[in-house]
């Protein structure tokens, strides 16, 4: 553990130097009010700890700021675009570091991979946004994601688990079309075949390529392109707050997905010292 880090999820000095310029400047205290009691670094550490450990807001360790304060910042940054700015900036920096044929990638992708994952919902999940996935036999919610070819998150949409992949995929592609003008080619599995392929071509000028299993396949096999988004789901499942859906609002779960990716990308841009979790002691 690096000096000054209490938990593995805490930011190192190098990581904080990346995040700090992306946070809004502290507003001066209003007349008769009091200045902020906690540094924003402690707020970010608390959010990353909760996402990684999976505890409830009220169970944040006492060496963090009060949970109501942390949640207030979490909700504000979710709603005012600060979280999106942090996430998208880190993704662009990682894409520039990854080279193709010796040249840096462009900040904005031209191809992506789409898929969905059903999650069991806790009793705190609002009944107006939960459903039953008959195929996976899961009652709760479904997260639909679009990643670039590196597995970095582009779009996440959380719906009831009863929403079909094609319908959730249409929401994802609609957002992707607005946010990433260069995005033109999408890889998907058989669940997205049919009308979504034609809708993507007609409405968003995108090509949806369905990557299907070979007819003679027996057992597990890695399928081209599709394994990238499956690996991203595996990354997300290491953050325990994302193993189940505990959130009253779908937007809150989407925010936790982005915070998990922020933590992952920070570790790639400025790796923390110490043993990796998968390395032998």
The 8 nearest C-alpha neighbors of each residue, nearest first, counted from 0:
[[1, 273, 4, 2, 272, 7, 5, 6],
 [0, 2, 4, 3, 272, 273, 11, 271],
 [1, 3, 4, 0, 5, 11, 272, 12],
 [2, 4, 1, 5, 0, 11, 9, 6],
 [5, 3, 2, 6, 1, 9, 0, 7],
 [4, 6, 3, 9, 7, 0, 2, 8],
 [5, 7, 8, 9, 4, 48, 0, 44],
 [6, 8, 9, 5, 0, 4, 10, 48],
 [7, 9, 6, 48, 47, 10, 44, 51],
 [10, 8, 44, 6, 7, 4, 11, 5],
 [11, 9, 14, 15, 44, 8, 12, 4],
 [10, 12, 14, 13, 15, 271, 9, 4],
 [11, 13, 15, 14, 16, 10, 17, 269],
 [14, 12, 16, 11, 15, 269, 17, 10],
 [15, 13, 11, 17, 16, 12, 10, 269],
 [14, 16, 18, 12, 17, 13, 19, 10],
 [15, 17, 13, 14, 19, 18, 12, 20],
 [18, 16, 14, 15, 19, 13, 20, 21],
 [19, 17, 15, 21, 16, 20, 14, 22],
 [18, 20, 21, 22, 16, 15, 17, 40],
 [21, 19, 22, 18, 17, 16, 23, 24],
 [22, 20, 19, 18, 85, 23, 84, 81],
 [23, 21, 19, 20, 24, 81, 18, 85],
 [24, 22, 25, 21, 81, 20, 26, 19],
 [23, 25, 26, 22, 20, 21, 27, 19],
 [26, 24, 27, 23, 35, 22, 28, 39],
 [25, 27, 24, 28, 23, 29, 34, 35],
 [28, 26, 29, 25, 34, 35, 33, 30],
 [27, 29, 34, 33, 32, 26, 30, 35],
 [28, 30, 32, 31, 27, 33, 34, 26],
 [31, 29, 32, 28, 33, 27, 34, 26],
 [30, 32, 29, 33, 28, 34, 27, 35],
 [33, 31, 29, 30, 28, 34, 27, 35],
 [32, 34, 28, 35, 31, 29, 30, 36],
 [33, 35, 28, 36, 32, 27, 29, 26],
 [36, 34, 37, 33, 38, 28, 25, 27],
 [35, 37, 34, 38, 33, 64, 68, 39],
 [38, 36, 35, 39, 64, 41, 42, 40],
 [39, 37, 40, 41, 42, 36, 35, 43],
 [38, 40, 42, 41, 43, 37, 19, 22],
 [39, 41, 43, 38, 42, 44, 15, 19],
 [42, 40, 44, 39, 38, 43, 45, 63],
 [41, 43, 39, 45, 40, 44, 69, 46],
 [44, 42, 46, 40, 45, 41, 47, 39],
 [45, 43, 41, 9, 47, 42, 46, 48],
 [44, 46, 48, 42, 43, 47, 41, 63],
 [47, 45, 43, 49, 48, 44, 50, 42],
 [46, 48, 50, 44, 49, 45, 8, 51],
 [49, 47, 45, 51, 46, 50, 8, 52],
 [48, 50, 46, 52, 53, 47, 51, 54],
 [49, 51, 240, 47, 53, 48, 52, 238],
 [50, 52, 238, 48, 239, 49, 53, 47],
 [53, 51, 49, 239, 54, 50, 48, 240],
 [54, 52, 240, 239, 50, 49, 51, 55],
 [53, 55, 52, 49, 58, 56, 59, 240],
 [56, 54, 58, 57, 53, 59, 49, 240],
 [55, 57, 58, 66, 59, 54, 49, 70],
 [56, 58, 55, 59, 66, 67, 54, 65],
 [59, 57, 55, 56, 54, 60, 66, 61],
 [58, 60, 57, 56, 61, 66, 63, 55],
 [61, 59, 62, 63, 58, 64, 45, 57],
 [60, 62, 63, 59, 64, 65, 58, 66],
 [61, 63, 60, 64, 59, 65, 5, 45],
 [62, 64, 61, 60, 45, 65, 41, 59],
 [65, 63, 66, 69, 68, 37, 62, 42],
 [66, 64, 68, 67, 69, 63, 61, 59],
 [65, 67, 69, 68, 56, 57, 70, 64],
 [68, 66, 70, 69, 65, 71, 56, 57],
 [67, 69, 71, 66, 65, 70, 72, 64],
 [70, 68, 66, 72, 71, 67, 42, 73],
 [71, 69, 73, 67, 72, 68, 66, 74],
 [70, 72, 68, 74, 69, 73, 67, 75],
 [71, 73, 75, 69, 70, 74, 76, 68],
 [74, 72, 70, 76, 71, 75, 77, 69],
 [73, 75, 77, 71, 72, 76, 70, 78],
 [76, 74, 72, 78, 77, 73, 79, 71],
 [75, 77, 81, 79, 82, 73, 78, 74],
 [78, 76, 74, 75, 82, 79, 73, 80],
 [77, 79, 75, 76, 80, 74, 81, 82],
 [80, 78, 76, 81, 75, 77, 82, 74],
 [81, 79, 83, 82, 78, 76, 77, 84],
 [80, 82, 76, 84, 83, 79, 85, 22],
 [81, 83, 85, 76, 84, 80, 77, 86],
 [84, 82, 86, 80, 81, 85, 87, 77],
 [83, 85, 81, 87, 82, 86, 88, 80],
 [86, 84, 82, 88, 83, 87, 21, 89],
 [85, 87, 83, 89, 88, 84, 261, 82],
 [86, 88, 90, 84, 89, 85, 83, 91],
 [89, 87, 91, 85, 90, 86, 84, 92],
 [88, 90, 92, 86, 91, 87, 93, 85],
 [91, 89, 87, 93, 92, 88, 94, 86],
 [90, 92, 106, 94, 88, 93, 89, 87],
 [93, 91, 89, 95, 90, 94, 88, 96],
 [94, 92, 96, 90, 95, 91, 89, 97],
 [93, 95, 91, 97, 96, 92, 104, 106],
 [94, 96, 103, 104, 92, 93, 97, 106],
 [95, 97, 93, 94, 98, 103, 92, 104],
 [98, 96, 94, 95, 103, 104, 93, 99],
 [99, 97, 103, 102, 101, 104, 96, 100],
 [98, 100, 102, 101, 103, 104, 97, 105],
 [101, 99, 102, 98, 103, 104, 97, 96],
 [100, 102, 99, 98, 103, 97, 104, 96],
 [101, 103, 98, 99, 100, 104, 97, 95],
 [104, 102, 98, 95, 97, 99, 96, 105],
 [105, 103, 95, 98, 94, 97, 99, 106],
 [104, 106, 107, 95, 103, 108, 94, 91],
 [107, 105, 91, 94, 95, 104, 108, 92],
 [106, 108, 105, 179, 181, 109, 91, 182],
 [109, 107, 110, 182, 147, 181, 106, 105],
 [108, 110, 182, 181, 183, 184, 107, 111],
 [111, 109, 184, 182, 108, 185, 183, 147],
 [110, 112, 147, 185, 146, 148, 186, 145],
 [111, 113, 186, 146, 185, 145, 187, 228],
 [112, 114, 145, 187, 144, 186, 146, 111],
 [115, 113, 144, 143, 187, 228, 145, 112],
 [116, 114, 143, 142, 144, 141, 164, 117],
 [115, 117, 142, 141, 118, 143, 114, 232],
 [118, 116, 141, 140, 160, 142, 137, 115],
 [119, 117, 140, 243, 139, 141, 120, 244],
 [118, 120, 139, 138, 243, 137, 244, 140],
 [119, 121, 139, 244, 124, 243, 140, 118],
 [120, 122, 245, 123, 124, 244, 119, 243],
 [121, 123, 124, 120, 245, 125, 126, 247],
 [122, 124, 121, 245, 247, 125, 246, 120],
 [125, 123, 247, 246, 122, 121, 245, 120],
 [126, 124, 247, 127, 128, 123, 129, 248],
 [127, 125, 129, 128, 124, 130, 123, 122],
 [126, 128, 125, 129, 159, 130, 124, 248],
 [129, 127, 159, 126, 125, 158, 130, 249],
 [130, 128, 159, 139, 126, 140, 127, 160],
 [129, 131, 161, 160, 159, 139, 138, 140],
 [132, 130, 138, 161, 160, 137, 133, 139],
 [131, 133, 161, 160, 137, 136, 134, 135],
 [134, 132, 136, 135, 131, 137, 161, 138],
 [133, 135, 132, 136, 137, 131, 161, 117],
 [134, 136, 137, 132, 133, 117, 131, 138],
 [137, 135, 133, 132, 134, 138, 131, 117],
 [136, 138, 132, 135, 131, 119, 139, 117],
 [139, 137, 131, 119, 130, 132, 120, 160],
 [138, 140, 120, 119, 129, 130, 160, 118],
 [139, 141, 160, 159, 129, 118, 158, 117],
 [140, 142, 117, 160, 158, 116, 159, 157],
 [143, 141, 157, 116, 115, 156, 158, 144],
 [142, 144, 115, 156, 155, 114, 157, 167],
 [145, 143, 155, 154, 113, 114, 115, 142],
 [144, 146, 113, 154, 153, 112, 152, 111],
 [147, 145, 152, 153, 150, 151, 111, 112],
 [146, 148, 111, 150, 149, 151, 110, 108],
 [147, 149, 150, 111, 146, 110, 227, 112],
 [150, 148, 147, 151, 227, 146, 94, 97],
 [149, 151, 146, 147, 227, 148, 231, 228],
 [152, 150, 146, 147, 149, 153, 90, 231],
 [151, 153, 146, 154, 145, 150, 147, 144],
 [152, 154, 146, 145, 151, 147, 155, 175],
 [155, 153, 145, 144, 152, 171, 175, 156],
 [154, 156, 144, 143, 253, 145, 157, 142],
 [155, 157, 143, 142, 171, 144, 158, 253],
 [158, 156, 142, 249, 141, 143, 253, 155],
 [159, 157, 141, 140, 160, 142, 156, 128],
 [158, 160, 129, 140, 130, 128, 161, 141],
 [159, 161, 140, 141, 130, 132, 131, 162],
 [160, 162, 130, 132, 131, 159, 163, 133],
 [163, 161, 160, 159, 167, 164, 166, 158],
 [162, 164, 166, 165, 167, 161, 160, 168],
 [163, 165, 167, 166, 168, 190, 191, 162],
 [164, 166, 168, 191, 163, 167, 195, 169],
 [167, 165, 169, 163, 168, 164, 162, 170],
 [168, 166, 164, 170, 169, 165, 163, 143],
 [167, 169, 165, 171, 166, 170, 164, 172],
 [168, 170, 166, 172, 167, 171, 173, 165],
 [171, 169, 173, 167, 168, 172, 174, 166],
 [170, 172, 168, 174, 169, 173, 175, 154],
 [173, 171, 175, 169, 174, 170, 176, 168],
 [172, 174, 170, 176, 171, 175, 169, 177],
 [175, 173, 177, 171, 172, 176, 178, 170],
 [174, 176, 172, 178, 177, 173, 179, 171],
 [175, 177, 173, 174, 179, 178, 180, 172],
 [178, 176, 174, 175, 179, 180, 173, 172],
 [177, 179, 175, 176, 174, 180, 153, 173],
 [180, 178, 181, 182, 175, 176, 177, 107],
 [179, 181, 182, 176, 178, 177, 175, 183],
 [182, 180, 109, 179, 183, 108, 107, 110],
 [183, 181, 109, 110, 179, 180, 108, 184],
 [182, 184, 205, 109, 110, 181, 206, 185],
 [185, 183, 110, 206, 205, 207, 182, 111],
 [186, 184, 207, 111, 112, 110, 206, 208],
 [185, 187, 112, 208, 207, 209, 111, 113],
 [188, 186, 209, 113, 210, 112, 208, 191],
 [189, 187, 209, 210, 190, 211, 191, 225],
 [188, 190, 192, 191, 209, 211, 187, 210],
 [189, 191, 188, 192, 164, 165, 187, 163],
 [192, 190, 165, 189, 188, 164, 195, 187],
 [193, 191, 189, 190, 196, 195, 209, 194],
 [194, 192, 195, 196, 191, 197, 165, 190],
 [193, 195, 197, 196, 198, 192, 165, 191],
 [196, 194, 198, 197, 193, 199, 165, 191],
 [197, 195, 199, 207, 194, 198, 193, 192],
 [196, 198, 200, 194, 195, 199, 201, 193],
 [199, 197, 195, 201, 200, 196, 202, 194],
 [200, 198, 205, 203, 196, 197, 202, 201],
 [201, 199, 204, 205, 197, 198, 206, 203],
 [200, 202, 198, 199, 204, 203, 197, 205],
 [203, 201, 199, 198, 200, 204, 205, 197],
 [202, 204, 199, 205, 200, 201, 176, 173],
 [205, 203, 200, 201, 202, 199, 183, 206],
 [206, 204, 183, 200, 199, 203, 184, 207],
 [205, 207, 184, 200, 185, 183, 208, 199],
 [208, 206, 185, 196, 186, 184, 209, 205],
 [209, 207, 186, 185, 187, 206, 210, 184],
 [208, 210, 187, 188, 186, 189, 211, 207],
 [211, 209, 188, 187, 208, 186, 189, 212],
 [212, 210, 189, 188, 209, 213, 222, 187],
 [211, 213, 214, 216, 210, 222, 215, 220],
 [214, 212, 216, 215, 211, 217, 222, 210],
 [213, 215, 216, 212, 217, 211, 218, 220],
 [214, 216, 213, 217, 212, 218, 220, 211],
 [217, 215, 213, 214, 218, 212, 220, 219],
 [218, 216, 215, 219, 220, 214, 213, 212],
 [219, 217, 216, 220, 215, 221, 212, 213],
 [218, 220, 217, 221, 216, 222, 212, 213],
 [219, 221, 222, 218, 216, 217, 212, 226],
 [220, 222, 226, 223, 219, 225, 224, 212],
 [221, 223, 225, 226, 220, 224, 212, 210],
 [222, 224, 225, 226, 221, 210, 227, 186],
 [225, 223, 226, 227, 222, 186, 112, 148],
 [226, 224, 227, 223, 222, 228, 229, 187],
 [225, 227, 229, 224, 228, 222, 230, 221],
 [228, 226, 230, 225, 150, 229, 224, 231],
 [227, 229, 231, 230, 226, 150, 225, 112],
 [230, 228, 226, 232, 231, 227, 233, 225],
 [229, 231, 233, 227, 228, 232, 226, 234],
 [232, 230, 228, 234, 233, 229, 150, 235],
 [231, 233, 235, 229, 230, 234, 236, 228],
 [232, 234, 230, 236, 231, 235, 229, 237],
 [235, 233, 231, 232, 236, 237, 230, 238],
 [234, 236, 232, 237, 233, 238, 231, 241],
 [235, 237, 233, 238, 242, 234, 241, 232],
 [236, 238, 235, 234, 239, 233, 51, 242],
 [239, 237, 51, 236, 235, 240, 241, 50],
 [238, 240, 53, 241, 242, 51, 52, 237],
 [239, 241, 53, 50, 238, 242, 51, 243],
 [242, 240, 239, 243, 238, 236, 244, 235],
 [241, 243, 239, 236, 240, 244, 238, 118],
 [244, 242, 241, 119, 118, 120, 245, 240],
 [243, 245, 120, 246, 121, 119, 118, 241],
 [246, 244, 121, 123, 124, 120, 243, 247],
 [247, 245, 124, 248, 244, 252, 251, 123],
 [246, 248, 124, 125, 123, 245, 249, 251],
 [247, 249, 250, 246, 251, 125, 252, 124],
 [250, 248, 252, 251, 157, 253, 246, 158],
 [251, 249, 253, 248, 252, 254, 157, 156],
 [250, 252, 254, 253, 249, 248, 246, 255],
 [253, 251, 255, 249, 254, 250, 246, 256],
 [252, 254, 250, 256, 251, 255, 155, 249],
 [255, 253, 251, 257, 252, 256, 250, 258],
 [254, 256, 258, 252, 257, 253, 259, 251],
 [257, 255, 253, 259, 254, 258, 252, 260],
 [256, 258, 260, 254, 255, 259, 261, 253],
 [259, 257, 261, 255, 260, 256, 254, 262],
 [260, 258, 256, 262, 257, 261, 255, 263],
 [259, 261, 263, 257, 258, 262, 264, 256],
 [262, 260, 258, 264, 259, 263, 86, 265],
 [263, 261, 259, 265, 260, 264, 258, 266],
 [262, 264, 260, 266, 261, 265, 259, 267],
 [265, 263, 267, 261, 266, 262, 260, 268],
 [264, 266, 268, 262, 267, 263, 269, 261],
 [267, 265, 270, 269, 263, 264, 268, 271],
 [268, 266, 264, 265, 270, 269, 263, 93],
 [267, 269, 265, 266, 264, 270, 93, 14],
 [270, 268, 266, 267, 265, 14, 13, 271],
 [271, 269, 266, 267, 268, 272, 265, 14],
 [270, 272, 266, 269, 11, 273, 1, 10],
 [273, 271, 1, 270, 0, 274, 275, 11],
 [272, 274, 0, 275, 271, 1, 270, 276],
 [275, 273, 276, 278, 272, 280, 279, 277],
 [274, 276, 278, 277, 273, 279, 272, 271],
 [277, 275, 278, 274, 279, 280, 273, 7],
 [278, 276, 275, 279, 274, 280, 273, 237],
 [277, 279, 275, 276, 274, 280, 273, 272],
 [278, 280, 277, 274, 276, 275, 273, 272],
 [279, 278, 274, 277, 276, 275, 273, 0]]
